[in-house]
Amino acid sequence: MSYSGCHTHGSVEYCYGADGEETPITTHAQATATSVSATATSSAQSSAVTGCHNHGDDVYCINGEGNEVQVSLTATPTGELPAQYTGCHSHGSSQYCLDADGNDVQILEEGETGGESDSSSESSSESSGELNCHFHAGVEHCVGAGESEGSSEKSCGVQSRDYDMPLRIGTLFVVLVTSALGVFLPMLLVKLPFPTINTMASTVIKQFGTGVILSTAFVHLYTHANLMFTNECLGELDYEATTSAVVMAGIFLSFLTEFIGHRFIAARGHKSASECCEDTPSNNESANPKENTAPRTMQLTQLSHSHGGDGANTKLRGRLLLQNLAGGHCVPPVLRGLALGARIAMLPGRIFPSKAVMAGTFALITPIGMAIGMGVLHSFNGNARSTLIALGTLDALSAGILVWVGVVDMWARDWVIEGGELLDAPLPRVLVGGVSLIAGMVLMGVLGKWA
């Protein structure tokens, strides 16, 4: 009996008999005959693959060298399987043959994948590329190709992660020290006996802090609020502009708080001035009312300024800044401390006790929050619907507060509002302030890539 189309499956050699059935060859004589037959027919089969058969749903044939190759088909053939594919040729490094209809079919060697499979694999690889993931308030955010179609459904339960608790505890003290350093340093600098240097240093720190606050509001807090409100675990919101609406509410609340505070201080100042200047009219005053009008008016004005003017308003703005900047929880503590410390340093009065209390309160806020977070680290579910709503709302409100503080209380008040320190300042100081402002914006904007 003659055999043809000999090939191997592992260590066992198979050939096709006259009846077309695949038969294992076990004897030395048969193997020799098979080898001679394969060699004799190799040149005839070089332009075709023959002895086509199935392994499951896959189609395999024998090439001119007697090796089994796979035929890559776009669809499983219906009816009788073709005995061979002819007109074999190459496209680059890939081998193709022609089916009965003259269409190309790819011939795959052992271990080779087809062009379509490669393309699909590359596409799959691109779609599941590396993710850039980070956590914000316990909620994982991932950006990158891996979030495209075909990605697995996100888990909305408590995520267990391997925390390095000693490192986190150490970080708490690092934040405490850097916060205190940032907030107290500007207050100490203004006490140095170098007026020109102090003025420039104060300008640099204040304007850099303004840039940090503005970038924090838009790049960090606004962005993270939007990530919370668009999280898959929250579901689709009926109102798409939720983030912007809450930010606008934060701006309005800041305005309302400052407006009421100014009205209250102004009213108290006028009342105090009136009480101080009241006296019983004398006969001379009755006889000459015009002579006493101007001095009394000037006295009321001076008292009004001393009791309810810039000093009190500055103190109000300082307290508001402390409250508002505390909302900028994602700002690095030393940068946030510099921004706040520079403003506290400009308040009237001595460092102790009021300024020191405000600075100390700021320095303690973030470490206390970190300690609370460590306590609930393994039970906190940042993907819970209620948690996402709460965090998104707080982030958006904080963004609105910092927009008001940064644009109105800091930027505009220093640069364009009458009495601003840079409105009529010398050009060198203006340039230094402008560069510092831009530097603060850019630095915090770049940190938004990871934070």
C-alpha positions in Angstrom: 0.0 0.0 0.0 1.3 3.5 -0.9 1.0 6.5 1.4 1.1 10.2 0.7 0.8 13.4 2.6 2.8 12.2 5.5 3.0 14.5 8.6 3.5 14.4 12.3 1.3 14.9 15.3 3.7 15.3 18.2 6.1 12.3 17.9 3.8 10.2 15.9 3.9 10.2 12.1 0.7 10.0 10.0 0.1 9.4 6.3 -2.9 9.2 4.0 -3.7 5.8 2.4 -5.4 5.1 -0.9 -8.8 5.4 0.8 -7.9 8.9 2.0 -7.9 8.0 5.7 -5.3 9.3 8.0 -3.2 6.4 9.3 -0.3 6.3 11.9 2.9 4.8 10.5 4.8 2.7 13.0 7.2 0.4 11.0 10.6 1.4 9.8 9.9 0.1 6.2 6.7 2.1 6.1 8.4 5.2 7.3 11.1 4.8 4.7 8.5 4.4 2.0 6.6 7.4 3.3 9.8 9.5 3.2 10.6 8.6 -0.3 7.0 9.2 -1.4 7.0 12.7 0.3 10.3 13.6 -1.3 9.1 12.5 -4.7 5.9 14.5 -4.5 7.3 17.6 -2.8 8.0 19.5 -6.0 4.5 18.6 -7.3 2.9 19.9 -4.1 5.0 23.1 -3.8 2.3 25.2 -5.5 -0.6 23.5 -3.6 -1.7 22.1 -0.3 -3.4 18.7 -0.4 -5.0 16.1 1.8 -7.2 18.7 3.5 -9.0 17.5 6.6 -10.7 18.8 9.8 -9.5 19.0 13.4 -12.7 20.0 15.0 -13.9 23.2 13.2 -10.4 24.0 11.9 -9.2 23.0 8.4 -5.7 21.5 7.9 -3.8 20.5 4.8 -0.4 19.1 3.9 2.1 21.4 2.2 4.8 20.4 -0.3 7.3 19.5 2.5 4.8 17.0 4.1 4.1 19.3 7.1 0.6 19.9 8.3 -0.5 23.5 7.9 -3.7 25.3 8.9 -5.9 27.0 6.4 -7.2 30.3 7.7 -10.8 30.7 6.5 -13.1 33.6 7.2 -16.1 31.2 7.5 -16.5 27.5 8.0 -17.0 25.9 4.6 -20.4 24.3 4.0 -20.8 21.0 2.2 -17.8 18.8 1.2 -14.4 19.9 2.3 -12.1 20.8 -0.7 -9.4 18.2 -1.1 -6.8 20.8 -1.9 -6.0 24.5 -2.4 -3.9 25.4 -5.4 -2.1 28.5 -6.8 -0.1 29.0 -3.6 1.8 32.3 -3.5 3.3 34.8 -1.0 2.2 38.3 0.2 5.2 39.6 2.0 6.0 37.0 4.7 2.6 35.4 4.6 1.6 32.4 2.4 -1.7 32.2 0.5 -3.4 29.7 -1.8 -6.6 29.9 -3.9 -9.8 28.2 -3.1 -12.3 26.8 -5.8 -13.7 30.3 -6.3 -10.3 31.9 -6.8 -10.2 33.7 -3.4 -7.1 33.9 -1.2 -6.9 31.8 1.9 -4.0 32.2 4.3 -1.8 29.2 5.0 -0.5 29.2 8.6 2.5 27.2 9.8 2.5 25.7 13.2 2.5 28.3 15.9 1.7 31.1 13.4 -1.4 33.4 13.7 -3.2 34.9 10.8 -3.2 38.4 9.6 -6.7 39.0 10.7 -5.9 37.4 14.1 -2.8 39.6 14.4 -4.9 42.6 13.6 -7.5 41.6 16.1 -4.9 40.9 18.7 -3.2 44.2 18.1 -6.6 45.9 18.3 -7.4 44.0 21.5 -4.0 44.9 22.9 -4.6 48.6 22.1 -8.0 48.5 23.5 -6.8 46.9 26.7 -3.6 49.0 26.9 -2.0 50.1 30.1 -4.3 52.1 32.4 -3.2 55.2 34.3 -5.1 54.7 37.6 -5.1 56.7 40.8 -7.3 57.0 43.8 -9.1 60.2 45.0 -10.9 60.0 48.3 -10.9 56.2 48.0 -12.4 56.2 44.5 -10.3 54.7 41.8 -10.1 56.6 38.5 -8.5 55.0 35.4 -7.8 56.7 32.1 -6.4 55.1 29.0 -7.3 52.7 26.3 -8.3 50.0 28.7 -11.6 51.7 29.3 -12.8 51.2 25.7 -15.1 48.5 24.5 -14.6 45.0 25.8 -13.3 46.1 29.2 -14.6 44.1 32.1 -17.5 45.5 34.2 -16.3 47.7 37.0 -16.7 46.4 40.5 -18.7 48.8 42.8 -18.0 47.0 46.1 -15.3 47.6 48.7 -11.9 47.3 47.0 -9.3 45.5 49.1 -5.8 46.9 48.5 -2.5 46.2 50.1 -1.8 49.3 52.2 1.6 50.1 53.7 0.2 51.4 57.0 3.5 52.4 58.6 4.3 54.5 55.5 0.9 56.2 55.7 1.4 57.0 59.3 4.8 58.5 58.5 3.2 60.5 55.7 0.7 62.0 58.2 3.6 63.6 60.2 5.3 64.7 57.0 2.0 66.5 56.0 1.8 68.1 59.4 5.3 69.5 59.3 5.1 70.7 55.7 1.7 72.4 56.4 3.0 74.2 59.4 6.2 75.2 57.6 4.2 76.6 54.6 1.8 78.6 56.7 4.1 80.0 59.3 7.1 80.9 57.0 5.5 83.9 55.3 4.5 85.3 58.7 8.1 85.1 59.8 9.5 86.5 56.6 7.6 89.8 56.9 9.2 90.4 60.3 12.7 90.5 58.8 14.3 94.0 58.8 14.6 94.2 55.0 11.7 96.1 53.6 12.5 95.7 49.9 13.3 92.0 50.1 10.2 91.4 52.3 8.0 93.2 49.8 9.3 91.1 46.9 9.1 87.9 48.9 5.6 88.6 50.0 4.6 89.4 46.4 6.1 86.1 45.1 4.4 84.0 47.8 1.0 85.7 47.5 0.8 85.6 43.7 2.2 82.0 43.5 -0.5 81.0 46.0 -3.2 82.7 44.0 -2.1 80.7 40.9 -2.2 77.5 43.0 -5.7 78.2 44.3 -7.0 79.0 40.8 -5.5 75.8 39.3 -6.8 73.7 42.2 -10.3 75.0 41.7 -10.5 74.2 38.0 -7.9 71.4 37.3 -8.3 69.4 40.5 -11.6 69.9 42.4 -13.8 70.6 39.4 -12.3 67.6 37.5 -12.7 65.2 40.4 -16.2 66.3 41.1 -17.1 65.6 37.5 -15.4 62.2 37.8 -17.5 61.4 40.8 -20.8 62.4 39.1 -19.9 60.4 35.9 -18.7 57.3 37.8 -20.3 54.0 36.5 -21.3 53.0 40.0 -23.4 56.2 40.4 -25.4 55.6 37.2 -26.6 58.2 34.7 -27.7 61.5 36.2 -30.9 63.1 34.9 -29.2 66.5 34.9 -26.0 66.5 33.0 -24.8 69.9 34.3 -24.8 68.8 37.9 -21.1 69.6 38.5 -21.3 73.1 37.0 -24.5 73.8 39.0 -22.9 72.8 42.3 -19.8 74.8 41.5 -22.0 77.9 40.8 -23.7 77.3 44.2 -20.3 77.3 45.9 -19.5 80.7 44.2 -22.8 82.1 45.3 -22.4 80.9 48.9 -19.0 82.5 49.1 -20.3 85.8 47.7 -23.3 85.8 50.1 -21.1 85.1 53.2 -18.7 87.9 52.3 -21.4 90.3 51.5 -23.3 89.8 54.7 -20.1 90.0 56.7 -19.1 93.3 55.1 -22.6 94.7 55.8 -22.5 93.6 59.4 -19.0 95.2 60.0 -20.0 98.4 58.2 -23.2 98.7 60.3 -21.3 98.1 63.5 -18.7 100.6 62.6 -21.3 103.4 61.9 -23.1 102.6 65.1 -19.8 102.8 67.2 -18.9 106.1 65.5 -22.3 107.6 66.2 -22.1 106.6 69.9 -18.6 108.0 70.3 -19.5 111.4 68.8 -22.8 112.0 70.5 -22.7 115.0 72.9 -25.2 117.5 74.3 -25.6 120.6 72.1 -24.4 123.8 73.8 -25.7 127.3 73.3 -22.7 128.1 71.1 -23.4 125.2 68.9 -27.1 126.2 68.5 -26.1 129.6 67.6 -23.5 128.6 65.1 -24.5 125.2 63.6 -22.5 125.7 60.4 -19.3 126.2 62.2 -19.5 122.7 63.8 -20.8 120.7 60.9 -17.4 120.2 59.1 -15.4 119.1 62.2 -18.1 116.7 63.2 -18.4 115.2 59.7 -14.6 114.7 59.6 -14.6 113.1 63.1 -17.4 110.7 62.1 -15.5 109.7 58.9 -12.3 109.1 60.8 -14.1 107.0 63.4 -15.9 105.1 60.8 -12.6 104.1 59.1 -11.0 103.2 62.4 -13.9 100.9 63.6 -15.4 99.5 60.4 -13.0 100.2 57.6 -10.1 98.4 56.0 -8.7 96.8 59.1 -12.0 95.0 60.0 -12.6 94.1 56.4 -9.1 92.7 56.1 -9.7 90.5 59.2 -13.0 89.3 57.8 -11.3 88.4 54.5 -8.5 86.6 56.4 -11.1 84.4 58.3 -13.0 83.7 55.1 -9.8 82.7 53.4 -8.9 80.3 56.2 -12.4 78.7 56.0 -12.4 78.6 52.2 -8.8 77.4 51.6 -9.5 74.5 54.0 -11.8 73.2 51.3 -8.9 72.9 48.9 -8.0 69.5 50.3 -6.2 68.2 47.3 -3.6 71.0 47.2 -0.2 69.9 48.4 0.0 71.2 52.0 3.2 73.2 51.6 1.7 75.1 48.6 -1.6 75.6 50.2 0.2 76.7 53.4 2.2 79.3 51.5 -1.0 80.7 49.9 -2.8 81.0 53.2 0.2 82.1 55.3 1.0 85.0 52.9 -2.6 86.3 53.4 -2.6 85.8 57.2 0.8 87.7 57.4 -0.9 90.7 55.8 -3.5 90.9 58.5 -3.1 93.7 61.1 -1.9 92.9 64.6 0.7 90.6 66.1 1.4 87.0 65.2 0.2 85.8 68.6 -2.5 84.8 69.4 -5.0 85.2 66.6 -2.7 84.6 63.6 -1.0 81.7 65.2 -4.4 80.1 66.0 -5.5 80.4 62.4 -2.2 79.0 61.1 -2.2 76.2 63.6 -5.8 75.2 62.8 -4.9 75.0 59.1 -1.8 72.9 59.8 -3.9 70.3 61.8 -6.9 70.0 59.5 -5.3 67.7 56.8 -3.5 65.3 59.3 -6.7 64.9 61.3 -8.6 64.0 58.1 -5.8 61.6 57.1 -6.0 59.9 60.6 -9.8 59.4 60.2 -9.3 58.0 56.7 -6.8 55.4 58.0 -9.3 54.3 60.7 -11.9 53.4 58.0 -9.5 52.3 55.3 -10.6 48.7 55.0 -14.4 49.3 55.4 -14.8 52.5 53.3 -16.5 51.9 49.9 -15.7 54.8 47.7 -17.8 53.4 44.9 -21.1 53.4 46.9 -23.7 55.7 45.3 -24.3 57.8 48.4 -20.5 58.2 48.8 -20.0 59.3 45.2 -22.8 61.9 45.5 -21.4 63.3 48.7 -17.8 63.5 47.5 -18.9 65.0 44.1 -21.0 67.6 45.9 -18.2 68.5 48.3 -15.6 68.7 45.6 -17.8 70.9 43.4 -18.7 73.2 46.3 -15.0 73.5 47.2 -14.2 74.3 43.6 -16.8 77.1 43.6 -15.5 78.5 46.9 -11.9 78.5 45.6 -13.0 80.2 42.4 -14.5 83.1 44.3 -11.5 83.3 46.7 -9.0 83.0 43.9 -10.6 85.3 41.4 -12.2 87.9 43.6 -10.4 88.0 47.0 -7.0 87.3 45.6 -6.5 88.0 41.9 -8.8 90.9 41.4 -8.2 92.5 44.8 -4.4 92.6 44.2 -4.4 93.6 40.6 -7.4 95.6 39.4 -9.6 96.7 42.4 -8.8 100.2 43.6 -6.2 100.0 46.4 -4.7 96.8 45.1 -1.0 96.4 45.9 0.0 95.7 42.3 -2.4 98.2 40.5 0.1 101.0 40.7 3.2 99.1 41.8 6.6 99.5 40.1 7.1 97.5 37.0 9.7 95.1 38.4 7.3 94.1 41.2 4.5 93.7 38.7 6.6 91.4 36.5 7.7 89.3 39.5 4.1 89.0 40.6 2.9 88.0 37.1 5.6 85.3 36.7 4.8 84.0 40.2 1.0 83.9 39.4 1.6 81.9 36.2 4.1 79.6 37.9 1.5 78.7 40.5 -1.1 77.9 37.8 1.3 75.8 35.7 2.7 73.8 38.6 -0.7 72.8 39.9 -1.9 72.2 36.4 0.9 69.8 35.8 0.3 68.0 39.1 -3.2 67.4 37.9 -1.8 64.7 35.7 -1.3 62.5 38.7 -3.3 64.0 41.6 
